[in-house]
């Protein structure tokens, strides 16, 4: 069982399962949403995610057609990234997980739009656009 929360602790959630692949996303929207060089997310099954407190604090923002970003309305913590075309999967912001999430990022995506002030210095595969096939 994994647990997570937002910065203020108003939103708390549990994941009764293992997280799937994790990645660092360098797209402009993730950079702006996180105020950082990239956002780091891992896939979870929607059926295994349970919000145990603060569901009323979660706000959803449609950042582009079919893409929804969820965050805490009180503290602004990024929580989830969702695709309307794939509602069975929710990408969880790894920074919101309490403790070790049990996965490590395995690739970078949208590096074509990475922050010009950030040099990617690890050896993970880099993809110019979105998630690689497979």
Secondary structure, DSSP 4 states (H G I P E B T S, - for coil): -EEEE-TTSS-EEEESS----EEEE--HHHHHHHTSS-EEEEEEEGGGEEEEE-GGGEEEEEEETTEEEEEETTT--EEEEEEGGGTTEEEEEGGGEES--S--EEEEE-GGG--TT----S-SEE-SSSPPP-
